[in-house]
């Protein structure tokens, strides 16, 4: 295990260093527009906690997040938005309905998070059945945008195992998962980086992964580029992955991903590293995409407390002066739309392209639905029993 970690850290350094040198030698465009997107692997029941703890986690979010977001604005006058990737195995006790009310008030959006293939390998047919049940039931709350009247969704794979990419086929089992996702309306995957064996060899990139029928088809792909977007393959939106030297000397060199946790909270140094990684659509270097992630119930204090407040403040002070940088808080769907606009050669401020391809959801918290149907629950737990 230790050897694999060291090997991974050295691999990140080897891939990151030449790119960083090249970026430093290149004149940075001004102004640079920074798209900041916080995605949340949102699992109120994580850790098998009792019902009252789940509900308290929801109360904390519902109470604290609006107060935090209301203190901040981007260049477009918009508050920070979180994207909650919500798993059907936690669709109970009214959690999803509460999240919808938060989204209806303008604090973010909801997409799909799925764990599967734990107790036994999943199949493509069963996975598609599960995804379609999720889409139908979540849509009762107006969740998901559309393209030509068909639902579209963003995806994060549970346990990082996209396209059966973990050892021994754990936590998935479906070698053609990318095709299943595309066939059911997935517009992009936001799972990575993962800092384990599932992580693609291609890092710090927004690219199209082509399904080849083999595990880990997303290992490499075609970078998104102005004028050559390929909507036939699945877009992989990666967050920053970079080396960082911790206090204590060269032996404290570590690979840091885009995760915000209790032991790796936000800081000015991390924000600078995220932006310095300069993830962008090729031939559009003045639009930079910073996608970071959290597990917002387990690490609630990291994303609801002072460190997150300071991070937003620093983004607004350092990266929103209107001359060198312009800041835009975006959801996962809006990020995808802005990527699509960049591919099409769109000009002007990226903030005007938030709804470029996938329409905005129309959230409705009035349905008195507090839990997943028996059919959806059965489909989820069929391959993910403890």
N, C-alpha and C positions, 0 to 999 in steps of 0.2 A: 504493500500500500504506500509506504513512504517513497519507495523507488518510483512508483507511478506518478506521485505528486511532483517529485523533483523533475522527472522526465517531462511532465506537462508544463511546468514552469519554464524549463529551458526551451521547450518548443515555442511557447508564447514569446519569449525574449527573442528567439531567432527570427520569428515572423514579424514581430513588432518593430525591431530596431531599424532595419533598412527602410521600412515605410516611414518611420518617424523622422529619420534623417532626410528622406526625400521631401517630406512635408515641411520641414524646417528650412530647407533650401529654396522652397517655392514661396513666392510672394503671396501672402494671404489676401484674398479679395475683400474689399470693403464696400458697403457694410456686409458682414456675414450674418445671415439669418440663422438663429439657433432654435431648432424645434426640440423642446424638452417634453418627454413623455414618460410618466411613471405608470408602469403596469403592475398589478397586484394579483399574485396567485392567492386568491381570497378564499380561505377555508376556515369558517368560524369554528368548526368542530375539530380542527387539527389537534392531534395529540390525544384523541379519545376523551376529551374533557366532558364533564357533566353538562346537562342542559342549561343550568343556571349560569355556568361560565360562558357557554356559547352566547347566551342572550346578553350577558354583560359586555362581551366583546363587541356585539352589535351596538349596544347603547353607547359605548365609548366612541365608536366610529361616528355614529349619528350625531353625537353631541360635539365632539371635538373637531372633526374634519371641517365642517362649515366655518367654525370660528377661525381655524388656521387658514383656510383658503381665502376667506373674506379680507384678510389683511394684505393680500398680494394681488398684483396685476401685471400682465405682460404688455408688450407694445401695442396690442390691439385692445387693451382695456379689459382683458379677460382674466378670470381667476385661474389658479392652477386646477387642472382636471386630472382625476385619477381614472384609470381604466381597470375595473374589477373583472378579472377573468374568473367566473364563478362556476364551481363544479356541481354537477347534479347530485352527487352524494351528500352535499350539504344543503340541498333544497328542502328545508324543513323549518318548523317553528316560525315561519313567516320571514326568514332572513332575506330571501330574494325580493319579496315585496317591499321590504324596508329599503334595500339597495335601490330599487326602482324609484322610490320616492325621493331619494337623494339625487338620482340622475335627473328626474323630472324637474328638480330645483336648479339644475345646471352645474352640478358638482362633478360630473363625469359620465362615463358610459360603461356598459356591461358587455362582455364578450364571453367566450366559452373556454372552460378549463376542464380537461377530462383525464382521470386516472383509469387505467384499464389493464387487463392482462397480468394481474398480480397472482391470483390464486390458480389461474391456468391461462395459457396463451389465448389471446383473443383471435377472432377471424375477421376477415375483411367484411363479410356479410353481416356479422353481428355488430361490428363497429359502425357500419353505415346505419343499421337499424337504431343503435343507441344515439348516434348523432342526430338523426332525423326526429327521434322522440324529443331530444333536448330542444331542437329548433322549434318544434311545434309547441311545446309547453312553455318555453321562455317567451315565445312570441305572443302569448296571451297577455303579457305585460307591455307589449310594444317594443320589446328588445330586438335589436338587430336592424341595421340599415338595409337598403335594397339597391339592386341594379336591375332596371327594367322589370320592376315588380317581383323580382326574385330575391329572397333573403340571402344576405351575405354576412359572414362572421369572421372574426379574428380568433386565433387558436393558440393555446399554450398546452403542451403535453405534460401530464403529471409525471413525476419522477424523472423528467428530462429524457424520456425514452422514445422520442419521436422516431417513427419509421423503424421500430425494433432495434434501436441503436445501442441498448445496454447489453452487457455480457450475458450470455446464456439465454437471450431472448426475454429477459425479465421486464415486467411492467409494460408490455405491449403485445408482441407476437405477430404483428401484421407487417409483412415486408413491403406491401404496396400501399402503405398508409397515406403517402402524399397524394396518390390518385384518389383514394377515398375522400380525403379532405376536399380536394378540388371538386369532385363530383357532387358533394353536398353543399357547396357554396362558400368554402373557406377562401378568403381573399389574401390572407397572409398568416404566417406563423411567427410568434414572438417568444419562443421558448429560450433561445440562446443569448449569451453564453452560459455554459453549465459547469465548467471547470472539472469535468470528468470525461470518461471515455466516450460519452454520447456527443460531446462537443465537435462541431465540424472542423475539419482541417483548415478550411477557409474562415478566417476571423476578421472582425472589424469591417463587415461588409453588409450591403443590402443586395441580395442576389436571387436569381431564379434557380430553384432546384428541380431537376427533371427526374421523374420516377423511372427507375430502371428495373423494378421488380425485385431488387435486392435490398437487404437491410442497409440503413443509413444512406439512402439515396441523396440526402441533403449534404453530404460531406463536402462537396464542391458544387459550384454552379456558375451561371453566367451573371456577372455584375449588372445591376440596373444601370442603364445608360441613357442619356438624352438621345431620343430618336430611335431607340431599339428595344423598347419594352416588350417582353413576351408574356402575354397574359395566359398562355397555354400551360405554363408551369407554375409551381407554387412559389410565391415570394417569401423569402426568409429575411426577416428584419432582425439583425443582431444588435445587441448593446455593446458598449466598449469592453475590451479585454486587453489588459496592459500589465507590464511589470511595475512593481513599486518597491522601493527600498525602505523598509521599516527601520526604526531606530535600532542600532546594535551592530551595524556593519554589513559587509557584503553577504554574509551568511543569512541575513534576514531579507534577502530578495524573495519576493512573492509575486504570484500572478493574481491580480485582482480583476474580478468581473464587474458586472453592473448591479450587484446585489446590495441592497440596503438592509442591514440587520442590526440587532442589538449590539453585536461585537464589531460590526463594520458600519458604523453610522455615517451619515453624510458629513462632509467637511469641505472647506474651501479647496484643499489640496485635491480631493477626489473630484470635485467639479471641474477643476482645471485639467485634470487628467482625462476626464470624459470628453471635454471639448477638444483638447489637444489630439485625441485619437482621430478626430475629423472624419467621421463616417458620413458619406455623402453619395448621391447618385453621380456616377462618372460623367464628367464634362459639366457638372454643376457644383463646383466646390464652394460656392457662396451660400448654399443651403446645407447646413450641418444638422444631423439627426442624433439626438442623445436619448436613447431608450434605456431606462433603468428599471429594475424590478425589486419587489419586496414580497414578503409573506405578511400581509398587513394585519393579521390577527396575532400571529406569534410575535412579530416584531413591531407591535403597535406603537410603542414609545418612540422607536426610531423614526417613524413616519408621521406621527401625530404630535411629537413633542418639540422641544427647543431646537434640536439639531436640524429638523426639517424646516422649521421656521427660519432659521439662520441660512439654510441652503437657498430657500426662495429669495430671501433678502439679498444674498450674495449674487445670485443669478441676475436679479433686477438691477443691482448696482454695477456689477462688473461687466455683464453681458447684455446690457440693454441701454447703451448710451446713445443709440441712434446713428452714430457715426462709424464706429468700429463694429459694433454688434447690435442686432435687433432680436429680441426674445419673443418666442411664441410658445405658450403652453398648449399642448395638443393631446388628444386622446389617440389610442391606437388606430382607430378608424381614420381620424383626421391625418395622422402621420402617413398612413397608406395613401390617402387621397393626394397629399402633397407630393409624395414620391411619384405617383402616377402623373401629376401635373408636370413635375420636373422632367420625366421621361418624354412627355409630349412637347417639351420646349417652352412651357409657359413662362411668361415674364412677370415682373413686378413683385409685389410682396407675396410670399407663400401663404400668408394668413387668409388670403381671399380664396384659397383652393381647398378649404377644409371639407367641403362637400363635393369635391370635383367628380368623383366616380360613384362612391357608395353614399347614398343619401343618409341624412341624420335619422336616428331612431325616433319614434314618437312614443315616449314612455307614458304608461298609464298604470298607476298604482291602485286603481279602484277594484280590480277583480279580487274577490275574497279567496285567494288561493294561497295556502300556507305551506304546501309540501308537494313533492313530486308525485306523479301518479304511480299506481302499483306497477304499471307496465314499465315506466322509466326506472323505477327503483329496482325492479327485477333485472332489467337489462344491465344496469350499472353493477349490481352486486354479483351478477353471474360470473364475472371474471375478476372481481376485485374484493372478494370476501377476505376477512382478516385471517 
